[in-house]
Amino acid sequence: MNRRGPKIPPLSVTDAQRAVLQGWVRRRSTAQALALRSRIVLECDQGYSIMEVSRRLQVAPDTVRTWRRRFLDRGLDGLSDEPRPGVPRKITDADVERVIVKTLEEKPPNATHWSTRSMAAATGMSQSAVSRIWRAFALAPHRSETFKLSTDPLFIDKVRDVVGLYLDPPEKALVLCVYEKSQIQALDRSQPVLPMMPGVPERRSHDYVRAGTTTLFAALEVASGKVIGSLHRRHRATEFKKFLTKLDKEVPADLDVHLILDNYATHKTSAIKKWLLAHPRFHLHFTPTGSSWLNLVERWFGELTSKKLRRGVHRSVQALERDIRAWLADWNEHPRPFVWTKTADEILDKVAAYCRRISDSGH
């Protein structure tokens, strides 16, 4: 008795079909379902078995069988969805593609980005139809985010160095993330802050009076979350040297000290280099240019800003510094370390994937 299943017919994809399938996979405006079906056919065309394609694409084997069979029976047309019962669609696939392509590849003549109204006027469709298409494809022209790709020639080496300190710190050593939050302004509102009431949030005037600035030098212990801080009115190599001296006094003498720093000029002056030669237990590790996100103390500065500085009212620099010292002391009573989870390879893979996506933007 033959227990073997039915023989699977070979999948033969012509060059023209392969080009169309590859275009559907690469094009950002392609529906995800169609892109997945195209990947299934391309994988089968390379000779992989149904189970192997299922494992590689993380889909059910029956899904692979369905679209493989549909392609064998009807070619490229078999990868489209079957007609469904109900009122016929008023918006065709061509209309949807036209909106998506126009959104991604064009700009309105009188604005920097599309709105539902301007897109509706440009395509002759209703505003609600444009809104539904954008939601379906997760397009939000009104939103904009910032980014920074480092141009440091030693970017990869520095990422591996810094992340290595986070994930596998050396023995008998202390890893400190060091940074300076300069030009912290002592701001007094032009009118008294109105307190919060039921149904009414706290309100403060949009304008303010500047009373001066200060600079906070901070070193975050990666292991414990404790912070060593020092306030100075100026931000020079002289003040940074004083801060290093403070670190040398507060860190136990039997421990090496690894400092994670940015590439600010005050960290590399001749006076600092001489100080480091006289204190060989200090080792400096620099983050890549334009990559301060690698320094964990930046996350701590975010806590300080959101919980103390942004809504604070200070009539003098002395009052501002008292508040910062009090907040720092409170933090060190109950320190909370920030845990780094990404490996260097994961970070570099993500940066590489993003660069491939924007490879036509000049980077």
Beta strands, then each sheet from edge to edge (+ up, - down):
strand 1: 173-189
strand 2: 208-221
strand 3: 227-232
strand 4: 256-261
strand 5: 282-286
sheet 1: 3+ 2- 1+ 4+ 5+
end
